[in-house]
Each structure stands twice: as C-alpha cells, then as structure tokens.
Amino acid sequence: MSAADDLVIAVDGPAGSGKSTVCRGVAVKLGMRYLDTGAMYRAMTVSVLAAGVDVSDEAAVMAVAEQTVITSGTDPSDPGIWLGAIDVSESIRGSEVTAAVSAVSAVPGVRYRLVEIQRLQVQAARDAGVGIVVEGRDIGTVVLPDADLKVFLVADPVIRAERRALENSAEGHLEQAFIAATHEALRKRDAYDSGREISPLVKAADARVVDTTNLTLPEVIEQVCALAVGARQ
C-alpha cells in the first residue's frame, strides 16, 4: 500500500491504547507522514520543568511556552522531537515529565500555540501531496475536525496498564505491584484528560472505534489501513 494523495488520519485514545505504535505502523505501511502531538506537549513540559516553573502557575507556564521552540519530526521510522537544537526524544518519557504533562497541556495558551503548529504540519503534508497520520487526545474533535478518517483506539484498562508498565520497565519484566501502580496512574490521567475544560479527551461523533484489547499490533495496523482505504473511496 502507498499513500497516493493527501489523506489525513486523526487517531485519538487514552494512554496505553496503542496509539503511537499503531500510528507509526500505519504511516510506514501507507507511505505517510506521522505526527505525535503528545510528544509535543511532553517537550513543552520538559521546557517548563527546566525553567524551574511551577506547572500549576498558568501565567508562568505560558511565559515559558512563548519562548519555547519545538520541532517535531514526521518520519514514522524515526520521528524525533527537539527543543531548539536539543533532541529530547528520550527525556520526554521520564517519570517527572509524565507526572507534569497533564497540567502543562491543560493551559489554554499552550494548547492554542501547539495546535497551530500541528495544523501547519498537516498543511505541509498536504502541500507536498502526501498523507499524514496524527495521534493525540483531541485530534478528531479539535485539531483536525475535518480529517478524512477519525479513529478512536480503546483497550481494556488492565491491558493498557500492562502495556504501559512494560514500556516503562527498565528491567523488561513486570511485577504486579508495578502494574497496579501504572493502572492507578492511568486512571488518574484518564480522569484528568477527560474532565479538563479545554480540549478534553473524547471520541469524535464520526470516529471509528477500534478495540485493541485482543488484537495483535499487526492486526490493529491492518484494520486501520483498511479503514484508510475505505476513506479514500
């Protein structure tokens, strides 16, 4: 398969539903660009924390955000993300960033600033005549309400916790206590993201729901690719 046009696919869903791996796989298979908007909010959080700012102080967070230059790669094989000239692809996944990103991403000015950048990335793909897969929590509802295809990924909370715990396990194995702690962290993140006033996590009315609980990664990618083919017709 290859993307012969400027198809735009918006993929939303909670943490651990498989968004990043699925979206990158779909983009590779269809020859499309890929944009991880969550990584952009994490990069902004790295900048805020580096400045020593209290993430609950919206004015201070916005002051940092206005001076922060974020560049997000769109190669699904190696997307990368930079603060100025510094590659922060690894540091954005740290526990301190994970704990603070919801607060930073809830600041209206931060969202407006990053949504503008996200839309410019999509327009750049369209101008180049290629498609793009964009993942996040408000893509189909806020960032790209006119996307050609909207997908909302879901999975059983326990499975989501196991997946996220495995991602974060340095030892490569899981202990029940670690999974339980991850489950609780995801529950709080879901509640925060779904309940925030600005751009809450919610399924777009016209989004196609894909439950990844009992599917392998290749199966999910195939399913989303099939939806993409249908969206072209």
Buried (B, 14 or more C-beta within 10 A) or exposed (E): EEBEEBBBBBBBBBBBBBBBBBBBBBBBBBEBBBBBBBBBBBBBBBBBBBBEBEBEBBEBBBBBBEEBEBBBBBEBEEBBBBBEEEEBBEBBEBEEBBBBBBBBBBBEBBBEBBBEBBEEBBEEBBEEEBBBBBBBBBBBBBBBEEBBBBBBBBBBBBBBBBBBBBEBBEEEEBEEEBBEEBBEBBBEBBEBBEEBEBBBBBBBEEBBEBBBEEBEEEEBBBBBBEBBEEBEE
